[in-house]
Amino acid sequence: MPASPVDPAGFVELLYPWTGAAAAGSLAGELLARHDEPWRSYHTGLHLAEVLAELDRLAPWSAAATSAEVRLAAWFHDAVYDPEAGAGANEEASAVLAASRLSALGVPTGVVDEVGRLVRLTAGHVVADGDPAGAAMVDADLAILAADPGRYDRYAAQVRAEYRHVPDDLWRRGRAGVLRRFAAADRLYAVPVPDDDRDERARLNLRRELAALGD
């Protein structure tokens, strides 16, 4: 089994103000093990690594991208992932897990509540104006939409593999609906990055996949 692409040391460092390295390391191990569950194809340690890397990339334009709350939310946002769960159920369960685990380590209630809020935002990916933490979290989670075409196509195939239990005709209709919702958004990314072409690249990928789905 390949090693996780995520270094747990970054997670341990996030928790230094509140708990020791042993407890933080144990929790990091649990989260990485969850991302290695056999039914996952896209929502794996690689996705976590890509989200964390995107937060690093956004950091010059978003102080929130480096905050403990956003980084912890990144670690927890797919901690629970059941492809057969209802809409929003995985995000809710992941937020509840975050509250349980972080509270047990002595993380302050305000931080725990914010982590939960950010995790729940990844269900609908709708961010209000004036929410820099939400913008950083959602932008990082949706960064895959603006990936190079080869990576995007692997992502699309990986998501289909996670939903292998869904018949092809239902998959095409459901997936096309999700993609059309993204394509109809006035903006896909909220963090203001100079000379940013993420939106354009994402829309090209969305159009390609919609065409492949026959939409």
C-alpha positions in Angstrom: 0.0 0.0 0.0 1.5 3.4 -1.0 2.4 5.9 1.7 0.0 8.8 2.2 1.1 11.9 0.2 0.3 14.0 3.3 2.9 14.6 6.1 1.1 14.4 9.4 3.6 16.8 10.9 1.6 19.8 9.6 -1.5 18.6 11.4 0.4 18.0 14.6 1.8 21.6 14.4 -1.7 23.0 14.1 -2.7 21.5 17.4 0.5 22.5 19.3 -1.3 25.3 21.2 -3.8 22.9 22.7 -2.4 19.4 23.0 0.8 17.3 22.8 2.4 15.7 19.8 1.4 12.2 20.7 -2.3 12.9 20.8 -2.2 15.1 17.7 -0.2 12.5 15.9 -2.7 9.8 16.8 -5.6 11.9 15.4 -3.6 12.6 12.2 -3.1 8.9 11.8 -6.9 8.3 12.2 -7.7 10.9 9.6 -5.2 9.6 7.1 -6.5 6.0 7.6 -10.0 7.2 6.9 -8.8 8.7 3.6 -7.3 5.3 2.7 -10.6 3.5 3.0 -11.0 1.0 0.1 -14.2 2.5 -1.4 -12.5 5.8 -2.0 -11.1 6.7 -5.4 -11.0 10.5 -5.4 -11.6 11.5 -1.8 -8.3 10.1 -0.7 -5.1 11.3 0.8 -4.2 12.8 -2.6 -7.3 15.0 -2.5 -6.3 16.1 1.0 -2.8 16.9 -0.2 -4.1 18.9 -3.2 -6.4 20.9 -0.9 -3.6 21.7 1.5 -1.3 22.6 -1.4 -4.0 25.0 -2.8 -4.3 26.7 0.6 -0.6 27.2 0.5 -0.9 28.7 -3.0 -3.7 31.0 -2.0 -1.9 32.2 1.2 -0.3 35.4 -0.4 -3.8 36.7 -1.1 -5.7 35.2 1.8 -4.5 35.3 5.4 -7.4 33.0 6.2 -5.8 30.2 4.1 -3.1 29.8 6.7 -5.4 29.9 9.8 -5.7 26.9 12.1 -9.4 26.8 11.5 -9.2 26.5 7.7 -6.3 24.0 7.8 -8.1 21.9 10.4 -11.3 22.0 8.3 -9.3 20.8 5.3 -8.1 17.8 7.2 -11.6 17.0 8.4 -13.8 17.9 5.5 -13.9 14.4 4.0 -13.1 12.5 7.1 -16.4 10.7 6.8 -17.1 9.7 3.2 -19.9 7.2 2.2 -20.8 7.4 -1.5 -24.3 6.1 -0.7 -25.1 8.7 1.9 -27.6 11.4 1.2 -26.8 14.9 0.2 -24.9 16.8 2.9 -24.7 13.8 5.2 -21.0 13.2 4.8 -20.1 16.8 5.5 -22.4 16.8 8.6 -20.9 13.6 9.9 -17.4 15.0 9.2 -18.2 18.2 11.1 -19.6 16.2 14.1 -16.5 14.0 14.1 -14.3 17.2 14.1 -16.2 18.6 17.0 -15.8 15.3 19.0 -12.1 14.8 18.3 -11.0 18.4 18.6 -13.0 19.0 21.8 -11.5 15.9 23.4 -8.1 17.4 22.8 -8.9 20.7 24.5 -9.3 22.9 21.4 -11.4 26.0 22.3 -15.1 25.9 21.5 -14.8 28.9 19.1 -12.2 27.1 17.0 -14.2 23.9 17.0 -17.3 25.6 15.9 -15.6 27.4 13.1 -14.0 24.2 11.8 -17.5 22.6 11.8 -18.9 25.6 9.9 -16.2 25.4 7.3 -16.6 21.6 6.9 -20.3 22.1 6.3 -19.7 24.7 3.7 -18.1 22.1 1.4 -21.5 20.4 1.0 -22.9 23.2 -1.1 -19.8 25.3 -1.9 -21.7 28.5 -1.4 -19.8 31.3 0.3 -21.2 34.6 1.4 -19.4 37.9 0.7 -17.2 38.9 3.6 -16.3 35.3 4.6 -12.5 35.0 3.8 -12.2 31.7 5.7 -15.1 30.2 3.8 -13.7 31.5 0.5 -10.3 29.9 1.2 -11.8 26.5 2.2 -14.3 26.3 -0.7 -11.8 27.5 -3.3 -9.3 24.9 -2.2 -11.9 22.1 -2.3 -12.9 23.2 -5.8 -9.4 23.7 -7.1 -9.7 20.4 -8.9 -12.2 21.9 -11.3 -9.4 24.1 -12.7 -6.8 21.4 -12.9 -5.0 20.6 -16.2 -7.2 18.5 -18.5 -5.4 15.2 -17.7 -5.8 15.6 -14.0 -9.4 16.7 -14.3 -10.2 13.7 -16.4 -8.7 11.4 -13.8 -10.7 13.2 -11.2 -13.9 12.7 -13.1 -13.2 9.0 -13.6 -12.3 8.6 -9.9 -15.6 10.2 -8.8 -17.5 7.9 -11.2 -15.6 4.9 -9.6 -16.8 6.0 -6.1 -20.4 6.0 -7.4 -20.1 2.7 -9.3 -23.3 1.6 -7.6 -25.3 4.2 -9.6 -26.5 3.0 -13.0 -25.0 4.8 -16.0 -28.2 6.7 -17.0 -28.8 8.0 -13.5 -25.2 8.9 -13.1 -25.1 10.9 -16.3 -28.2 12.9 -15.3 -27.1 13.5 -11.7 -23.5 14.4 -12.6 -24.6 16.7 -15.4 -26.9 18.5 -12.9 -24.0 19.1 -10.5 -21.8 20.3 -13.3 -24.4 22.6 -14.7 -24.9 24.2 -11.3 -21.2 25.0 -11.1 -21.2 26.3 -14.7 -24.1 28.6 -13.9 -22.4 30.2 -11.0 -21.4 33.9 -11.4 -18.1 33.0 -10.0 -16.5 29.7 -9.1 -13.7 31.1 -6.9 -13.9 33.7 -4.3 -10.3 34.5 -3.2 -9.1 37.5 -5.2 -6.0 36.3 -7.0 -4.3 38.7 -9.4 -4.2 37.6 -13.1 -6.2 34.5 -12.1 -7.4 32.1 -14.8 -8.9 29.5 -12.5 -12.5 30.3 -13.5 -11.7 30.1 -17.2 -9.9 26.8 -16.9 -12.6 25.3 -14.7 -15.4 26.3 -17.1 -13.5 24.7 -20.0 -13.2 21.4 -18.0 -16.9 21.6 -17.0 -17.9 22.0 -20.7 -15.7 19.1 -21.8 -17.2 16.8 -19.2 -20.7 17.8 -19.9 -20.1 17.1 -23.6 -18.7 13.7 -22.7 -21.9 13.0 -20.7 -24.0 13.9 -23.7 -25.4 17.0 -22.2 
